[in-house]
Amino acid sequence: MNVIIYGAGKAGQYLTRVLTMEGHELTVIEPNIATCEKLRSLYDISLIESGGIRRDVFNQEIFESCELFIAVGPVDEMNIMACSVAKKVGAEKTVARVRNEEFARMNNLVDLHSLGVDLVIHPEKELAKELLNLVLHPNAIDVYELYGGKILIVSLIIKEDSQIIGKSLANISKIYDLSNTRAVVVEKGPKIIIPRGNYIVKAGDKVYAIAQEENVATAFKVAGYKEEKNKDIMINGCGTIAQTIAEALEKTGKFNTKIIVNDETKANLFSESFPNSLVVYGEATEVDILAAEGIIDMDFFLALTDNDEANMVSSLLANHLQVKKTITLIEKTDYFPITKIIGLQRCINSSIVTSNAIMRFVRHGNILSSSMLKGIDVEVITFKITDKNRYLEIPLHKIKLPKNCIIGVVVRNGRTFVPAGKSKIKPGDEIVIFAERASVLEVEEMFAR
C-alpha cells in the first residue's frame, strides 16, 4: 500500500516504524531537517523536506497513487487542510489527527468529511477509552477492544496461587468453561510464545486472552484473581487527557476521584468543571503531598502530566506507597522497554493508540483491520473470508498455519465463538488472527486473497 505521512513527530515516527515493518511503500513529509536525516538513516523510505501546504509538494505524482494519506502534524487546522488538498490531488483515503475537542463539538457546523477527511483521530479520547477500560478491569495489564467492545483482548499475570499452574491449556479448558475464551499470546520476559493446547501454564506468565466482554471475568478467575471493587482513584495532571478521563469517570458515577494539579489557576478551573471530584493544588512528585492526600487508600493512581519523567517518578512513588495499581502516560516509546524493568506495569501512549486507531480503519483486500499489541511484535489482524478462499470447509486442524500465529475468534452472522480444531471456515466469516510480525505476510497470503 502506498502511504504518505504528513508530519514526523512522535506519532509520525511511530507510524513510520510500524508501516515500514509491514512492507508498505512510504513517503514522509516533514520540515525538520534533523528529523528527516534520522528517518533516512533508519528506514528505506522517500522523504520530502517541506512544511505547510506547498503546490510543488502536493502536485507531485505520488498523490495519484496514494492509497492512504495520514496527517499527524502539530497543528490541527493544517492536518485538516492537508487532508483536504491531498484528497483533491488524488489520495484515496485520508486520516487527520485532531487534538482540539472543539472540532468534535462543531460537527453540526463543520463537516470534515465534506472537506476531504475520511477519518478523524482524537488521541486523547482514544487514551481516555483505554484508561477507562483499565479501571473497569482492574486486574488487567492491557485492554484492547474489538467490534466496539463486544470482544476484548486482556493481558494478565498468572498469580502464584492460581489453580491452573502446571496444567496444559487443553486440560484447563476441560476443567473450566472457557468455550468463549482463548489464550492467544504468552509473554515470558523478552520471549513471545503463541501457545498451543500443550502449553503448560507457569506462575508469572503474562497471558493475552481474547473473550467476549461478558466472559472476561472467567479469564481473571482462572488466573487466580478475586473480584475487586475499586472505587478510589487519584489523577495527577491537568492536561486534556486528565480532563477527558476525569469527565468519563464522573459520568460513570462509580468512582471517588481526587485530582492533583500543579497549576493554581487550572486547579480552580478543574474544581468548577468537576464538582463531584476533589481537586488539590500541589506536586504529585513530592511524597509528603501524596501522603497527605491519602494515596495509601487509593485503588488507582493515574500519572497523566505532559512530562514523561515526572509521570514515571510519581508512579514509582505510588508503587512505593503500596497503591494497588498505577497507570503511567509515557509518550516516548523508547522508554517502553525499561518500564517493566523498573516496575511500571501499566503504561499508555498516544502514538500507539493513534496508530492502532488508524490501522483499524485501513482496509485493503480482505483485511478488515489490523493493530499491534503494545510493547511486543504481535499483530492482531481481522480478515473477511470470501467464497473464493481456498480454506473453506476445511477443519482448522488440517490448515497449516505458520507456527507463530493462532486464530483467536470467529465472527459468523454476528455471533462470536472460539473455534476448535474441527471448526470450519465459511464464506462471510470474520476471523481474528494473532501473528508474530515475521508471519504476517504469510498469513495475509493465506486469508487476504
N, C-alpha and C positions, 0 to 999 in steps of 0.2 A: 504494500500500500504506500502511495506517495503522500507524505505528511509534511506540512510546513508548520513550524513553531515560531510564533511571534513573541519574542521576549525570552531571555535565558537567565532569569533569576533562579531562585531555589527550585520553584516548581518547574520552570522550563528545563533546567539541567536534569532534574529527576526524570521528567518525561523523556528527555533525550536518551538517558541511560536505558530506560525501560523499552522504548521503541526501537532503539538500535539493536538491543539484545534479542528482540523478537524478529529482526531481519527486515524492518521497514526501511524504505528509502526516505531519507530525512534531509530537510533544509531548515536551517535555523537563521532567523533574522534578529540581530542583536547589535546595538550601537557600541557597546563597551568592547574596546579592542582587546584588553587583557582577558576578558571572558571568552571572546572568540578564539584567542590563542590557546586557552586552556582546553576548550572543546575540540579544537583542531588536533591537539596532541593526544586526546583520549579516544576520539571516535572518527570513523570513516564517514563523514557527513559533508554536505555542502553548507557553507556559511556565507551570509550576506551581512557585511558590517554596515548597518544602517538603522536609523531610528525614525520615529514618526511614520507618516504615510507619504511616501515619495513615489511619483509617477514612474521613475526609471526602475524602481523595485517592483511595484505592483503591476507593471505592464509586462513583466518577464514571462517567457513561455512556461515556466514551471507551474504557473497557476492554472494553465489549461489542462494539465494532467494531475492537478492537486485533488486528492480524494478526501483529505481532511486538513482543515486549517485550524490551528489552536492558538488563541491569543491569550497569553498569560503575562503580559507586560505589567508594569507597576501602576498604570493609570487606567481606571475602569473605562472612561469615555474613549480612550484610544483603542482599547481592546474591542469595544463595540464597533467603532468606526473601521478598524482594521478588518473585522469580520464582514462588515457591510461591503467594503471595497473588494475584499477577496472573493466574495460571492459573485459580485458583478463581473469580475475578470476571469471567472471560471472554476473557483473552488466548489467541489461537490457538497461538502458538509463543513459547517463552521461551529466552533465552540469558543465562548468567551468566558474568562474568569472575571467575576464582578464581586467585589468585596462590599461595596456600599449597598446597604439594605434598602435605601430609598428607591432604587430601581425596582426592587421586588414589590414595594408598596405602590408603585406607579404603573402597575400592569394595565389598569384601565385607561391610562393616558398615553403610555408609550408601549407599542407592540414591537418588542425587539425582534420577533420572528419576521415581521414585515420588513425590518431593516436588514435582514440577511443573517441573523444569528439563530442557528438551529438549536443550540443548547447553551443555557447559562448556568455556570457553576458558581455557587456561593460556598466557598471553603469553610467559612465559619458555621454555616448551617449544617454542612456535612460533618464537621467536627462535633458540633453540639449533638447531632443524632448519634454519633459514635459514643460520646460521653454518656448520654442518657441510657444507651443500651448497656454500657459497662456498669452503670449504677443500678440499673434494674436487674442485672445478672451479676451480682457482686462477687461470685466465685470464679468468674471468667477472667482470663488474662486479655483476650481479644474477643470481639464480637463482630461478625460480618453479616449483612443482610442480603438475602436473595429473594426475588419475587415480592418485593415490597415488605419484607419482614416475615412472610409466611414460612420461609425456610431460613434457619440461622446456622452459621458456622461459628462454633465457640472453641476457644483453646483453653485448656485447664491442666493443672498439675495433678498427677495421681498421688494422693496422700498415702502416708506410710501405713495407716490403719485401714486402707481400703481392702474390701473382701476379694477384689479381683486380682490382686498381686500374685504373680506366679501362675496365672491361668492364661490360656490362649484366647484370642478373640473369638475363635469358633466356640469354645466351651462357655465363654461368658454369655454369648448370645443364646445359649441353651438354658442358662440359669435365670437370666433377666429378660424381660420383654423389651428387646431392643429392635423390634421389627421396623421402626421408622427412625433409627439412629445408626450411624456408622462412623467408626474411627477411620479417618482418611489420611492423616499425616501424624507421624510421631517425631518430635524434635528431641534429640539427646545431645545436648551441647552443640557442637558445630555439625553434627551428623543428622541428616534428614532421612527418614525411612517412610516409604509408602507401605503400610502394613498389610499383610495378608492374614488369613484365618489362623495360621500357625504362629503368629507373633505372640510372644509371651510378655505380658504387661509387667513393668517394674515400677517400684516406688520412685517418684521424682520425674517420671516420663511427662513430657509436655505433649498432650494429645489434642489434635484438632478433630472435632466431631461435627458432623452435619446432621441436622434433625429438623423436623417440623417444630415450629415455635412451642407448641403445647407439649412436645416430648423432650425438650431440653433439660427439664428438671431431672429426668431419669438419668441422663448422662452425668450430672453432678452427683447424684445419689450413688451410683456405682463407683464413682471415683473417690468416694469417701467423705463427701460434704453433707452437712446438715443444712436444712433450710434456715436462712438468716433473714432477719428483718432489719435492714439498715436504714436508719432514719436521719441521722445527724451528719451533715456534710459541711465542710469548711472549704471555701474557694479563696484562692489567693490570686488577685488580678482584677483589673478594671477595664480591660480592652473589650473588643467586640465579642470575642469567644466567651469570656467570662460573663458578659452581659446576656448573650444568647442562651447559655446553659442555665444561668440563674432564672431567666424567664421561663424556660422549659420546666425546670424543677418546681417553680411556683405553680405552674399550670397543673401539674400532676396532683398537687395537694397532699403528697405523701411524705415530704421531707422537711426537716428543720434545717434551714440554710443559714450559714454565717459567712460573710464576705469580708476578707481583709483587703483594704485599699490603701495604697501608699501615697495617694494624692488627695489632699483635703477637699478640694473643690469637687473632684469626682466622687469622693465619699458622700458628700452632701447630695449630689445628683442621684447616686445609687440608692440612698435612703428614701428619696422621693419616688424613684422608679420601682423599688421592690419593698413595698410596705410590709410584706409577710416574711421578710428576711432581716437578719440583724447585720448591719454594716458597721465595720470597725476601721478606724483610720490608724494605720501602722505598717510596719515592715514584717513580713512573714519569714524573713531570714534570721530574725532575732528570736532566740529560744525563749526569753522572758515574755515576749508578747504572745507567742504561741501558747505558752503555758498559762498565761493569764486569761487567755480566751478559751481555755478548756479544750485544747487539742487532744488531750488524752482520752476525752469522752467521745471523740469523733469516730464515725464509722468510715468516712471517706475524707481524704484531703486531695483537692484538685489544684495543682500548680499551673496557672494559666496566664502568667505575665508574658510580655513580649521579649523577655530575656531568658534564653535557654539555661544559662549558668545559674541564674537566680532560681529558676524552677527546679533544677536538679538539686541545688543546695537545700531549698525549703522542703522538697520531698524527702531527701535523706534525713533531715531533721525530724520530719513527721514519722519516718520509719523508726528513728532512734527513740522517739517518744511513744512508740508502740501503737501508732494509729493502725487500724486493721488493714486499710487499703489506701494506696496513693495512685493518682493518675497524673502524669507529667507531660506537659506540652514541650516538645523538643523539635524545633524547626530545622536544625542542622542534621541532615540524615547521616553525616559522618559520625555523629555521636552514638547512633543506634547500636553498633557492635559492642560498645562498652557499657551500655545501660544495664544489661543483665549482670555483668561482672560486678558492678558497684551496688547492685541491689534494687534497681528500678525496674519492676516487672511490667507495669502498665504504662506505655508511652503512646502519645498520639502525635500526628504530624500532618500539617495542612497540605504539603506537596503530595503525600501518599494518598490522602483521601481525594484530592483533586484528580490525580492520575487515575485512581480506580473509578471515580465517577465518570470520567471521560471514556475509559475503556469499556465500561458497562454500556455506554451509549453507542460506541462504534460497532457497527455491524458490517462484516464483509463475508461474502459467501454465505455459508450456513452457520457461521459463528454469531450467536445472538449477543454474547458479551464475554468479556474476559477481565480478570483483575488479579492482582498479586496479593499473596499473604504477606503480612508485614514482617520484614527482617529475614525472610527465608526465600530461596529461589523456587517457590512453588506457585504455579499459576492455576487459577480456577476458571475453567472455560465452559460455557454453555453452548451446546450445539443443537440445531434443529435438524431432525432426521427426515430426509425426503424419501419418496418412494423409489428413488434410484440408488439409495445407499446399498453397498454390497454386503452389509452385515445384517440385513433384515431377516427376521425369523430364525436367527442362529442363536442357540443358547450362549450366554455370555462366557461360560467356562470354556467354550470352544473358540472364542475370539482371542487371538494372540495380541494382547495389549502390550505396549512397552513395559518393561519391568518396573519402572519408577512412575507409574500412573495408575489411577483407580477411578472407577465410575462411582460417584457418591450417591446421587439420586436420579430418578427418572420422573419426569412430569408428563402424565398422559391424560388428556381431556380434563385438565385442571386438577387431577388427583396426583399426589406425590407419594412415591414409595421408594424404599431402598431395595435395589434389585438383588436377587440371589443368583447363584451360578446357573440355574435352569431358566432364569428370566430371558425373554427375547425382546429385541428392539423392534418397534413397529413404526410405520410411516406417521409423521406428525408428532412423535415423541420429542421431548426436550431432555437432553442428558447433560448432567453436570459432572465434568471430569476434573480431577486434580492431577496435575503433572509437574514433575520437576522440569526446569527450563530446558534441559538437554533433550527432552522428549516431546516438547510442544509441537515442533514442525511435523514429526511423525504422527502424532495424534491428529493434527489438523488434516494431514493427508488421508487419514482413515475416515474421518467423520465430516469434514467440511466440504467434501467434493460432491 
